[in-house]
């Protein structure tokens, strides 16, 4: 059985990666609550993890604080820590590393994005944020047997309540209309369980290089918000109540040709089911 290590094993995506790899004996690593407890920002923590000598390592751990991670100084700390961990893992005999990146690595000003999907081979890499820059720099360490998962937009249980889907659902459950910006931007949205399963599928495949992790079906932000509010049985969202966000592309949708054809992955959770499950989860929260 292949020995697979997953960092950030209790995180929003990491826990789903671990679940998808459970029958393969995955070893989860997190600061607490996982198979192995380790602080990867410390040298001792990285040494302990590398000593496990997995055949495959999936690196999901990173700074993810909502609203802050885009320009957080911690991005530089995580980049340095992950570079060191990658070197230690290779020295320990790890054969394959799967890093988890982001659509924030792409050039959001690329004219082609307005009319076509972000493509791993053709869309230029020119991150506009500190987060995207750090992720792209780590991707540059990939070896010929490694892979890089570029995650687009996901939602699911346990998501930060300030993010789009949970903020709309929580407002709807309270009988309030969630405020929204114009919501005219086009994105693609994937249930976090499918996102984790896609990363897991990539990890055990022989596919190398960057692979987009997304749904691939364009949807306007306001449509997702409207569906979330309706699923929760609340008032319609207040479209236009907030100002438009600056610095973001009008369209950012994943090309999932590699994910489907080469990795062989297709999502299992429909948008309707995903939203319904999130509503049920939030109803059960105190």
BAFI-3210 file (N, C-alpha, C; in Angstrom, 3 decimals, decimal comma, padded with zeros to 6 digits):
// residues 286
n [1|2|3|4|5|6|7|8|9|10|11|12|13|14|15|16|17|18|19|20|21|22|23|24|25|26|27|28|29|30|31|32|33|34|35|36|37|38|39|40|41|42|43|44|45|46|47|48|49|50|51|52|53|54|55|56|57|58|59|60|61|62|63|64|65|66|67|68|69|70|71|72|73|74|75|76|77|78|79|80|81|82|83|84|85|86|87|88|89|90|91|92|93|94|95|96|97|98|99|100|101|102|103|104|105|106|107|108|109|110|111|112|113|114|115|116|117|118|119|120|121|122|123|124|125|126|127|128|129|130|131|132|133|134|135|136|137|138|139|140|141|142|143|144|145|146|147|148|149|150|151|152|153|154|155|156|157|158|159|160|161|162|163|164|165|166|167|168|169|170|171|172|173|174|175|176|177|178|179|180|181|182|183|184|185|186|187|188|189|190|191|192|193|194|195|196|197|198|199|200|201|202|203|204|205|206|207|208|209|210|211|212|213|214|215|216|217|218|219|220|221|222|223|224|225|226|227|228|229|230|231|232|233|234|235|236|237|238|239|240|241|242|243|244|245|246|247|248|249|250|251|252|253|254|255|256|257|258|259|260|261|262|263|264|265|266|267|268|269|270|271|272|273|274|275|276|277|278|279|280|281|282|283|284|285|286]
n.u [000,837|000,554|002,194|000,809|001,030|-000,718|-000,731|-002,147|-004,449|-006,827|-008,057|-010,165|-010,193|-008,278|-009,233|-011,107|-009,548|-008,118|-010,217|-010,979|-008,757|-008,687|-008,954|-006,560|-004,707|-003,885|-001,894|-002,662|-001,647|-001,527|-001,729|-003,143|-005,486|-005,190|-003,732|-001,009|000,545|001,870|003,689|004,153|005,476|007,669|011,055|011,509|008,988|008,743|010,874|010,040|007,803|008,903|010,426|008,651|008,703|006,975|005,667|004,217|003,368|000,922|000,371|-001,500|-001,626|-001,614|-001,623|-004,867|-006,667|-009,667|-010,145|-007,709|-005,608|-004,808|-002,854|-001,254|001,633|002,346|002,251|004,782|006,218|005,060|005,746|008,560|008,698|007,420|009,063|011,343|010,293|009,642|012,203|013,238|011,500|012,080|014,719|014,245|013,210|010,724|008,662|006,828|005,307|002,490|001,390|-000,786|-002,260|-003,609|-006,193|-005,485|-002,959|-002,923|-002,817|-004,901|-005,578|-005,368|-006,421|-007,687|-009,074|-011,527|-013,137|-012,630|-011,792|-009,597|-006,548|-004,214|-001,886|-001,883|-002,827|-001,353|000,918|000,744|000,574|-001,470|-001,537|-000,030|-000,397|-000,985|001,450|003,248|002,294|002,693|005,450|006,181|005,162|007,016|008,995|008,426|009,054|009,819|008,084|006,087|002,968|000,624|-002,049|-004,353|-006,587|-009,880|-012,905|-014,471|-016,997|-018,637|-019,391|-018,404|-017,063|-015,548|-017,587|-017,800|-017,483|-018,838|-021,046|-021,721|-022,284|-024,512|-026,349|-026,555|-027,652|-030,091|-031,274|-031,759|-033,775|-033,143|-032,113|-029,266|-026,619|-025,169|-022,667|-022,558|-022,406|-021,963|-019,827|-018,289|-017,818|-016,679|-018,055|-017,343|-018,202|-016,747|-016,173|-015,955|-013,808|-011,740|-011,727|-010,956|-008,336|-007,220|-007,548|-005,842|-003,455|-002,979|-002,787|-000,910|-000,472|001,230|002,553|000,738|-002,731|-005,998|-008,438|-011,677|-015,123|-015,839|-018,107|-019,528|-020,873|-022,744|-021,866|-023,970|-026,033|-025,335|-025,481|-028,191|-029,376|-028,417|-029,663|-032,351|-032,398|-032,064|-034,443|-034,927|-035,175|-034,691|-031,400|-029,802|-028,982|-026,451|-026,289|-023,865|-020,657|-018,886|-016,196|-012,795|-010,070|-010,516|-011,120|-013,555|-014,347|-013,555|-012,933|-012,475|-010,642|-011,234|-010,214|-007,842|-008,233|-010,484|-009,946|-007,310|-006,776|-009,153|-011,331|-014,590|-017,041|-019,064|-021,052|-023,895|-024,659|-027,054|-027,429|-025,125|-025,494|-027,831|-026,887|-025,072|-026,799|-028,259|-026,178|-025,485|-027,859|-027,673|-025,767|-024,721]
n.v [-001,197|002,196|004,746|007,620|010,995|013,702|017,072|019,689|018,388|018,688|020,803|022,916|021,829|019,823|017,843|016,524|015,505|013,627|011,898|010,888|009,417|007,523|004,720|004,067|004,281|006,845|009,323|011,752|015,091|017,698|020,648|019,934|017,329|015,424|012,469|012,749|015,164|018,281|021,289|022,922|025,236|025,255|024,131|021,707|020,523|020,131|018,418|016,183|015,396|014,856|012,689|010,627|009,626|009,349|007,859|009,411|012,836|015,150|018,484|020,524|022,395|025,802|029,399|030,631|032,539|034,219|037,045|038,100|036,561|037,036|039,083|038,577|038,593|036,105|034,419|034,429|033,153|030,620|029,831|029,635|027,636|025,455|025,063|024,154|021,847|020,326|019,811|018,303|016,097|014,971|014,234|012,264|010,295|010,512|010,030|011,376|014,530|016,426|019,504|022,096|024,613|027,637|029,392|031,967|032,246|032,708|035,125|037,610|039,675|038,883|039,056|036,891|035,523|036,703|035,604|032,925|029,798|029,453|028,069|025,483|025,312|027,448|029,896|032,736|032,913|035,157|036,326|038,479|038,924|038,595|036,095|034,524|034,855|033,581|030,961|030,378|030,515|028,315|026,303|026,340|024,696|022,163|018,792|016,405|014,276|015,250|016,932|019,650|021,091|023,344|025,082|026,247|027,777|026,836|025,475|024,591|022,477|023,745|025,957|029,214|031,517|034,060|033,982|033,794|031,808|030,661|033,086|034,098|032,006|031,878|034,382|034,095|032,013|033,370|034,940|037,172|039,394|038,813|041,081|041,955|042,481|043,760|041,278|040,278|038,961|036,105|032,795|029,465|026,909|024,532|021,784|021,303|018,695|017,346|018,787|018,042|015,296|015,343|016,324|014,212|012,168|013,107|012,869|010,102|009,416|009,204|011,614|014,598|017,909|021,103|021,068|022,063|022,451|022,373|023,188|023,966|024,911|027,870|030,360|033,092|035,121|036,253|034,533|032,123|033,020|033,689|031,183|029,902|031,357|030,805|028,037|027,911|028,918|031,611|035,273|036,909|037,647|040,823|042,238|044,366|045,875|046,172|047,647|047,155|044,829|045,589|044,952|042,333|039,730|039,839|037,455|034,201|031,153|027,662|025,628|022,301|020,170|018,614|017,563|015,955|014,293|013,282|012,824|011,625|012,372|013,192|015,369|014,430|015,521|017,423|020,900|021,668|019,675|020,079|022,713|022,267|020,492|022,134|024,035|022,401|021,724|024,239|024,810|023,107|024,214|025,904]
n.w [000,000|-000,875|000,854|001,935|002,695|004,142|004,534|006,595|007,392|008,793|007,715|005,585|002,953|003,213|004,986|003,457|001,440|002,908|003,680|001,206|000,625|002,554|002,431|001,456|003,361|004,246|005,901|008,102|008,771|011,068|013,157|015,371|016,251|014,239|012,607|012,983|014,943|014,278|013,936|011,131|010,610|012,122|012,478|013,776|013,576|010,806|010,365|011,787|010,328|007,787|008,482|008,488|006,016|003,584|000,554|-001,149|-000,929|-000,020|-000,088|001,625|003,633|004,667|005,115|005,686|006,535|006,343|004,293|004,982|004,082|001,459|001,272|003,430|005,564|006,432|004,280|003,120|005,101|005,054|002,476|002,660|004,611|003,343|001,145|002,432|003,618|001,362|000,327|002,448|002,419|-000,063|000,379|002,203|000,681|-000,554|-003,322|-004,884|-005,008|-004,323|-004,687|-003,453|-005,044|-006,422|-008,254|-008,137|-009,006|-011,695|-014,406|-013,903|-015,516|-018,077|-021,393|-022,651|-020,673|-020,419|-022,303|-022,456|-020,784|-017,934|-018,608|-018,028|-019,573|-021,380|-020,279|-018,902|-016,081|-013,593|-010,811|-008,819|-006,155|-002,873|-001,814|-004,129|-005,450|-003,719|-003,821|-006,542|-006,631|-005,062|-006,646|-008,629|-007,730|-008,435|-009,333|-011,991|-011,542|-010,037|-009,076|-009,395|-007,906|-008,943|-007,320|-007,758|-007,067|-004,171|-001,990|001,110|003,983|007,165|006,279|006,420|008,082|007,018|004,338|000,940|000,367|003,008|004,378|003,051|003,444|006,267|006,806|005,450|006,911|009,205|008,453|006,987|004,333|002,600|002,065|-001,057|-003,568|-006,957|-008,222|-010,765|-011,799|-013,330|-012,321|-011,367|-009,401|-006,902|-004,889|-001,688|-000,914|-003,320|-004,352|-002,608|-003,137|-005,793|-005,644|-004,239|-006,128|-008,103|-006,732|-006,584|-009,167|-012,256|-013,309|-014,076|-013,299|-013,524|-012,631|-013,036|-010,490|-010,400|-011,217|-013,768|-015,045|-016,011|-013,853|-012,670|-009,878|-008,423|-009,071|-007,811|-005,146|-005,009|-005,357|-003,067|-000,995|-001,580|-001,224|001,498|002,274|002,712|002,472|-000,725|-001,945|-001,452|-004,073|-005,235|-002,975|-001,786|-002,548|-005,664|-005,815|-006,083|-008,377|-009,131|-011,532|-014,205|-015,211|-014,287|-014,776|-014,613|-016,865|-017,254|-018,604|-018,379|-015,821|-016,177|-018,466|-018,161|-015,388|-014,843|-013,345|-012,168|-010,814|-007,975|-006,459|-006,818|-007,504|-006,318|-004,340|-002,833|-001,810|-000,324|001,625|002,956|004,031|005,799|007,534|008,669|009,963|012,079|013,687|016,702]
ca.u [000,000|001,309|002,148|000,491|000,952|-001,516|-000,616|-003,387|-005,446|-008,094|-008,499|-011,379|-010,026|-007,428|-009,982|-011,765|-008,484|-007,858|-011,338|-010,926|-007,600|-008,724|-008,740|-005,174|-003,840|-003,311|-001,467|-003,004|-000,780|-002,055|-001,232|-003,849|-006,661|-004,904|-002,925|000,282|000,497|003,133|003,627|005,042|006,242|008,872|011,996|011,269|007,769|009,024|011,768|009,240|006,943|009,752|010,911|007,650|009,144|005,885|005,961|003,535|002,985|-000,040|000,607|-002,651|-001,511|-001,195|-002,415|-006,143|-007,591|-010,512|-009,983|-006,346|-004,557|-004,349|-001,625|-000,669|003,066|002,504|002,466|006,225|006,648|004,631|006,553|009,872|008,511|007,095|010,281|012,198|009,659|009,809|013,590|013,383|010,766|012,853|015,888|013,763|012,806|009,389|008,763|005,880|004,742|001,343|001,134|-002,119|-002,170|-004,826|-006,424|-004,870|-001,655|-003,088|-002,877|-006,316|-005,790|-005,192|-007,632|-008,350|-009,943|-012,856|-013,920|-012,285|-011,454|-008,186|-005,946|-002,924|-000,761|-001,907|-003,078|-000,103|001,025|001,146|-000,275|-001,637|-001,544|001,092|-000,783|-000,767|002,885|003,892|001,886|003,370|006,869|006,308|004,917|008,250|009,881|007,944|009,930|009,179|007,067|005,175|001,766|000,230|-003,496|-004,772|-007,974|-010,679|-013,812|-015,178|-017,851|-019,028|-019,548|-017,244|-016,420|-015,558|-018,922|-017,762|-017,400|-020,089|-022,147|-022,206|-022,852|-025,857|-027,196|-026,802|-028,602|-031,390|-031,829|-032,190|-034,854|-032,613|-031,571|-027,820|-026,156|-024,259|-022,245|-023,271|-022,492|-021,998|-018,663|-018,492|-016,908|-017,212|-018,109|-017,229|-018,361|-015,435|-015,941|-015,446|-012,474|-010,815|-011,646|-010,193|-006,922|-006,825|-007,435|-004,606|-002,314|-002,727|-002,649|000,440|-000,492|002,214|002,380|-000,446|-004,067|-007,053|-009,452|-012,860|-016,318|-015,762|-019,351|-019,619|-022,068|-022,554|-021,828|-025,301|-026,881|-025,019|-026,026|-029,647|-029,719|-028,132|-030,727|-033,585|-032,260|-032,241|-035,803|-034,920|-035,417|-033,727|-030,232|-029,896|-027,963|-026,099|-026,249|-022,455|-019,904|-018,135|-014,837|-011,807|-008,920|-010,896|-011,527|-014,979|-014,576|-012,457|-013,534|-011,437|-010,654|-011,036|-009,903|-006,838|-008,835|-011,410|-009,384|-006,074|-006,965|-010,350|-012,219|-015,822|-017,692|-020,153|-022,053|-024,497|-024,746|-028,252|-027,175|-024,106|-026,106|-028,755|-026,095|-024,522|-027,919|-028,496|-025,062|-025,594|-029,023|-027,266|-024,750|-025,281]
ca.v [000,000|003,441|005,571|008,978|011,968|014,882|018,154|020,449|017,319|019,069|022,025|022,928|020,847|018,724|016,737|015,760|014,740|012,472|010,964|010,228|008,517|006,724|003,297|003,911|004,440|008,186|009,833|013,160|015,921|019,021|021,089|019,101|016,642|014,546|011,296|013,257|016,578|018,951|022,670|022,938|026,477|025,046|023,169|020,406|019,964|019,664|017,260|015,047|014,970|014,250|011,407|009,607|009,104|008,849|007,749|010,557|013,879|016,134|019,648|021,433|023,372|027,158|030,418|030,736|033,419|034,940|038,479|038,518|035,719|037,514|039,875|038,312|038,273|034,671|033,720|034,256|032,141|029,314|029,498|029,173|026,374|024,394|024,778|023,330|020,539|019,600|019,337|017,237|014,926|014,347|013,597|011,085|009,280|010,727|009,932|012,263|015,603|017,107|020,768|022,662|026,023|028,437|030,154|033,283|032,259|033,137|036,555|037,968|040,708|038,287|039,280|035,634|035,062|037,285|034,832|031,500|029,278|029,451|026,823|025,260|025,473|028,672|031,115|033,141|032,996|036,495|036,560|039,870|038,989|037,949|034,687|033,902|034,872|032,542|029,671|030,185|030,262|026,932|025,453|026,307|023,656|020,853|017,895|015,771|013,314|015,939|017,559|020,891|021,277|024,751|025,054|027,424|028,247|025,731|025,800|023,372|022,502|024,188|027,101|030,445|032,115|035,343|033,762|034,037|030,865|030,641|034,372|034,172|031,005|032,278|035,498|033,558|031,252|034,360|035,712|038,435|039,411|039,032|042,108|041,452|043,452|043,555|039,835|039,976|038,178|034,690|031,879|028,100|026,556|023,091|021,351|021,024|017,246|017,018|019,383|017,161|014,026|015,588|016,395|012,843|011,431|013,570|012,352|008,685|009,239|009,447|012,914|015,530|019,307|021,770|020,595|022,869|021,763|023,216|022,609|024,229|025,464|029,270|030,817|034,400|035,106|036,548|033,353|031,211|033,600|033,571|029,778|029,592|031,949|030,064|026,719|028,104|029,371|032,982|036,332|037,015|038,460|042,233|042,467|045,766|046,568|046,409|048,117|046,146|044,605|045,996|044,086|040,956|039,579|039,670|036,031|033,319|029,817|026,655|024,574|021,052|019,118|017,704|016,886|014,921|013,332|012,646|012,300|010,792|012,757|013,947|015,666|013,543|016,286|018,494|022,193|021,661|018,847|020,736|023,819|021,700|019,941|023,251|024,586|021,470|021,845|025,493|024,712|022,345|024,921|026,715]
ca.w [000,000|-000,951|002,061|001,495|003,774|003,805|005,507|006,695|007,324|009,420|007,061|004,771|001,881|003,641|005,599|002,393|000,789|003,780|003,588|-000,099|000,613|003,781|002,155|001,008|004,516|004,308|007,205|008,198|009,607|011,402|014,462|016,347|015,746|013,097|012,945|013,449|015,307|013,968|013,475|009,972|010,580|012,930|011,898|014,405|013,000|009,441|010,466|012,240|009,221|006,756|008,993|008,193|004,710|002,736|-000,878|-001,760|000,023|-000,521|000,762|001,623|004,719|004,287|005,795|004,973|007,259|005,397|004,213|005,318|003,502|000,157|001,397|004,748|005,603|006,686|003,011|002,940|006,069|004,563|001,306|003,133|005,323|002,397|000,377|003,285|003,777|000,098|000,274|003,451|001,953|-001,143|000,989|002,923|-000,285|-001,118|-004,777|-005,580|-004,194|-004,926|-004,014|-003,667|-005,362|-006,519|-009,478|-007,927|-009,680|-013,080|-014,717|-013,952|-016,533|-019,411|-022,199|-023,011|-019,588|-020,578|-023,267|-022,413|-019,468|-017,540|-019,077|-017,386|-020,495|-022,183|-019,507|-018,245|-014,624|-013,178|-009,647|-008,403|-004,695|-002,185|-001,711|-005,426|-005,745|-002,920|-004,371|-007,824|-006,355|-004,612|-007,819|-009,398|-007,201|-008,864|-010,065|-013,147|-011,124|-009,130|-009,634|-008,726|-008,003|-008,881|-006,861|-008,062|-006,016|-003,530|-000,844|001,805|005,435|007,924|005,636|007,207|007,953|006,317|002,892|000,224|000,577|004,390|004,804|002,481|004,096|007,651|006,766|005,046|008,034|010,202|007,865|006,476|002,974|002,638|001,120|-002,084|-004,567|-008,224|-008,445|-012,201|-012,175|-013,655|-011,659|-011,330|-007,988|-006,681|-003,504|-001,086|-000,906|-004,649|-004,498|-001,904|-003,865|-007,020|-005,257|-003,910|-007,391|-008,736|-005,967|-006,860|-010,616|-012,747|-013,977|-013,532|-013,655|-012,983|-013,002|-012,425|-009,692|-010,446|-011,815|-015,194|-015,590|-015,601|-013,150|-012,064|-008,417|-007,891|-009,230|-006,710|-003,920|-005,085|-005,116|-001,666|-000,184|-001,832|-000,598|002,941|002,520|003,204|001,492|-001,814|-001,616|-001,840|-005,095|-005,391|-001,683|-001,470|-003,720|-006,410|-005,339|-007,083|-008,598|-009,441|-012,934|-014,461|-015,479|-013,883|-014,845|-014,840|-017,874|-016,508|-019,575|-017,802|-014,671|-016,647|-019,420|-017,711|-014,026|-014,880|-012,244|-012,391|-009,532|-007,572|-005,711|-007,608|-006,825|-005,479|-003,165|-002,029|-001,073|000,664|002,723|003,728|004,805|006,910|008,481|009,417|010,855|013,255|014,465|017,792]
c.u [000,878|001,106|001,985|000,330|000,162|-001,321|-001,903|-004,594|-006,774|-008,676|-009,708|-011,316|-009,254|-008,186|-010,689|-010,756|-008,213|-008,970|-011,305|-009,794|-007,600|-008,432|-007,338|-004,186|-003,168|-002,974|-001,747|-002,091|-001,445|-001,499|-001,894|-005,034|-006,435|-004,082|-001,586|000,137|001,859|002,857|004,641|005,809|007,488|009,757|011,778|010,036|008,006|009,925|010,986|008,366|007,766|010,244|009,909|007,914|008,001|006,341|005,385|003,181|002,058|-000,007|-000,558|-002,519|-000,989|-002,006|-003,697|-007,127|-008,359|-010,273|-008,574|-005,289|-004,031|-003,010|-000,910|000,825|003,326|002,680|003,947|006,774|006,274|005,416|007,907|009,756|008,251|008,272|011,201|011,616|009,817|011,216|013,813|012,678|011,532|014,080|015,499|013,255|011,416|009,484|007,899|005,303|003,624|001,075|-000,259|-001,988|-003,535|-004,948|-005,870|-003,477|-001,751|-003,086|-004,339|-006,612|-005,642|-006,479|-008,403|-009,311|-011,365|-013,752|-013,633|-011,860|-009,954|-007,596|-004,536|-001,738|-000,708|-002,119|-001,819|-000,204|001,572|000,287|-000,284|-001,577|-000,324|000,847|-000,497|000,693|003,618|003,552|002,616|004,848|007,085|006,088|006,171|009,244|009,490|009,008|009,168|008,093|005,982|003,970|001,396|-001,255|-003,838|-006,270|-008,676|-011,627|-014,622|-015,995|-018,226|-019,162|-018,256|-016,507|-016,510|-016,890|-018,950|-017,689|-018,796|-021,224|-022,607|-022,808|-024,272|-026,800|-027,520|-027,780|-030,003|-032,053|-032,316|-033,312|-034,427|-032,119|-030,088|-027,428|-025,113|-023,827|-023,023|-023,414|-022,483|-020,819|-019,006|-017,400|-017,398|-017,046|-018,183|-017,397|-017,003|-015,134|-015,398|-014,053|-011,426|-010,626|-010,843|-008,697|-006,397|-006,633|-006,168|-003,393|-001,968|-002,636|-001,187|000,570|000,481|001,915|001,096|-001,747|-005,094|-008,039|-010,663|-014,009|-016,351|-017,015|-019,524|-020,951|-021,787|-022,637|-023,217|-026,257|-026,612|-025,619|-027,546|-030,086|-029,491|-029,231|-032,032|-033,548|-032,484|-033,633|-035,905|-035,232|-034,355|-032,568|-030,426|-028,769|-027,723|-026,033|-024,822|-021,735|-019,186|-016,728|-013,853|-010,708|-009,242|-011,372|-013,033|-015,307|-013,340|-013,029|-012,454|-011,685|-010,349|-010,774|-008,906|-007,450|-009,726|-010,719|-008,183|-006,199|-008,167|-011,351|-013,431|-016,500|-018,859|-021,300|-022,591|-024,512|-025,929|-028,030|-026,154|-024,676|-027,053|-028,000|-025,494|-025,609|-028,206|-027,413|-025,191|-026,802|-028,660|-026,225|-025,392|-025,335]
c.v [001,256|004,265|007,037|009,887|013,181|015,930|018,976|019,541|017,654|020,324|021,820|021,919|019,621|017,553|015,888|014,969|013,474|011,439|010,192|009,214|007,547|005,253|003,020|004,164|005,787|008,574|011,326|013,897|017,272|019,414|020,306|018,428|015,725|013,349|011,709|014,746|017,208|020,370|022,817|024,244|026,396|023,997|021,779|019,735|019,401|018,437|016,015|014,502|014,285|012,874|010,279|008,956|008,535|008,703|008,941|011,551|014,868|017,325|020,626|022,536|024,709|028,133|030,651|031,678|034,300|036,445|038,970|037,774|036,237|038,244|039,634|038,012|036,789|033,866|033,453|033,191|030,742|028,889|028,953|027,812|025,226|024,066|023,852|021,927|019,705|019,024|018,188|015,957|014,210|013,625|012,317|009,999|009,429|010,826|010,944|013,281|016,266|018,365|021,269|024,165|026,640|029,085|031,569|033,362|032,813|034,666|036,943|039,046|040,162|038,440|037,998|035,152|035,591|036,443|033,335|031,097|029,353|028,080|026,681|025,572|026,841|029,959|031,509|033,166|034,380|036,888|038,018|040,036|038,280|036,449|033,961|033,828|033,771|031,154|029,380|029,883|028,824|025,968|025,318|025,271|022,258|020,077|017,211|014,754|013,949|016,518|018,773|021,124|022,759|024,796|026,364|027,718|027,080|026,245|024,498|023,571|022,963|025,356|028,324|031,165|033,442|035,186|033,765|033,096|030,829|031,965|034,538|033,223|031,400|033,441|034,992|032,792|032,169|035,242|037,043|038,279|039,728|040,109|041,536|042,609|043,237|042,081|039,420|039,135|036,720|033,852|030,447|027,599|025,042|022,784|020,936|019,534|016,783|017,589|018,506|015,841|014,182|015,657|015,000|012,015|011,824|012,954|010,920|008,393|009,411|010,794|013,865|016,956|019,887|021,193|021,469|021,990|022,687|022,490|022,822|024,805|026,900|029,586|032,189|034,294|035,334|035,366|032,341|031,727|033,467|032,145|029,392|030,123|031,184|028,691|026,802|028,615|030,792|033,992|036,321|037,907|039,880|042,555|043,966|046,544|046,890|046,904|046,966|046,034|044,919|044,943|042,652|040,853|039,415|038,192|035,239|031,915|028,813|025,823|023,275|019,873|018,123|016,897|015,738|013,855|012,584|012,057|011,371|011,124|013,527|014,180|014,728|014,292|017,413|019,793|022,212|020,859|019,497|021,861|023,299|021,147|021,044|023,891|023,705|021,597|023,108|025,497|023,988|023,027|025,769|028,200]
c.w [000,000|000,313|001,636|002,707|003,289|004,885|005,496|006,723|007,978|008,778|006,172|003,628|002,330|004,226|004,555|001,567|001,593|003,689|002,280|-000,183|001,792|003,527|001,633|002,138|004,616|005,743|007,232|009,159|009,821|012,760|015,590|015,647|014,568|013,554|013,545|013,746|015,059|013,502|012,347|009,814|011,456|012,268|012,471|013,812|011,611|009,455|010,858|011,116|008,131|007,179|008,762|006,838|003,869|001,292|-001,635|-000,664|-000,665|000,425|000,674|002,667|004,198|005,136|004,995|005,657|006,278|005,469|004,457|004,513|002,165|000,242|002,725|004,655|005,822|005,405|002,771|003,885|005,579|003,327|001,731|003,804|004,358|001,486|001,164|003,436|002,509|-000,009|001,249|002,997|000,846|-000,600|001,713|001,982|-000,858|-002,639|-005,519|-004,603|-004,981|-004,112|-004,340|-003,841|-005,555|-007,889|-009,354|-008,539|-011,099|-013,205|-014,903|-014,986|-017,952|-020,225|-022,498|-021,933|-019,722|-021,475|-023,223|-021,011|-019,212|-017,831|-018,510|-018,296|-021,158|-021,385|-018,750|-016,726|-014,276|-011,983|-009,209|-006,895|-004,114|-002,063|-003,025|-005,799|-004,986|-003,456|-005,685|-007,630|-005,900|-005,777|-008,671|-008,914|-007,667|-009,622|-011,182|-012,785|-010,259|-009,865|-008,793|-008,971|-007,874|-008,584|-007,213|-006,887|-005,458|-002,355|-000,156|003,295|006,102|007,318|006,539|006,998|007,208|004,804|002,267|000,604|002,030|004,846|004,279|003,203|005,527|007,722|006,434|006,178|009,146|009,664|007,297|005,040|003,045|001,637|000,171|-002,978|-005,849|-008,593|-009,893|-012,671|-012,410|-013,001|-011,907|-009,905|-007,806|-005,203|-002,937|-001,015|-002,254|-004,869|-003,821|-002,622|-005,153|-006,734|-004,930|-005,175|-008,140|-008,057|-006,346|-008,356|-011,011|-013,425|-013,293|-013,991|-013,099|-013,524|-012,284|-011,673|-009,624|-011,104|-013,327|-015,823|-015,111|-014,922|-012,556|-010,543|-007,839|-008,057|-008,130|-005,413|-003,883|-004,799|-003,659|-000,760|-000,348|-001,181|000,903|003,287|003,026|002,124|000,397|-001,398|-002,140|-002,809|-005,262|-004,097|-001,250|-002,725|-004,413|-005,848|-006,451|-007,233|-008,938|-010,886|-013,069|-014,692|-015,084|-013,718|-015,240|-016,089|-017,135|-017,450|-018,992|-016,656|-015,126|-017,498|-018,877|-016,309|-013,988|-013,804|-012,744|-011,041|-009,261|-006,911|-006,588|-006,812|-005,873|-004,203|-002,250|-001,195|000,005|001,865|003,590|004,582|006,014|007,967|009,310|010,340|012,149|014,113|015,553|017,435]
res [x|x|x|x|x|x|x|x|x|x|x|x|x|x|x|x|x|x|x|x|x|x|x|x|x|x|x|x|x|x|x|x|x|x|x|x|x|x|x|x|x|x|x|x|x|x|x|x|x|x|x|x|x|x|x|x|x|x|x|x|x|x|x|x|x|x|x|x|x|x|x|x|x|x|x|x|x|x|x|x|x|x|x|x|x|x|x|x|x|x|x|x|x|x|x|x|x|x|x|x|x|x|x|x|x|x|x|x|x|x|x|x|x|x|x|x|x|x|x|x|x|x|x|x|x|x|x|x|x|x|x|x|x|x|x|x|x|x|x|x|x|x|x|x|x|x|x|x|x|x|x|x|x|x|x|x|x|x|x|x|x|x|x|x|x|x|x|x|x|x|x|x|x|x|x|x|x|x|x|x|x|x|x|x|x|x|x|x|x|x|x|x|x|x|x|x|x|x|x|x|x|x|x|x|x|x|x|x|x|x|x|x|x|x|x|x|x|x|x|x|x|x|x|x|x|x|x|x|x|x|x|x|x|x|x|x|x|x|x|x|x|x|x|x|x|x|x|x|x|x|x|x|x|x|x|x|x|x|x|x|x|x|x|x|x|x|x|x|x|x|x|x|x|x|x|x|x|x|x|x|x|x|x|x|x|x]
***
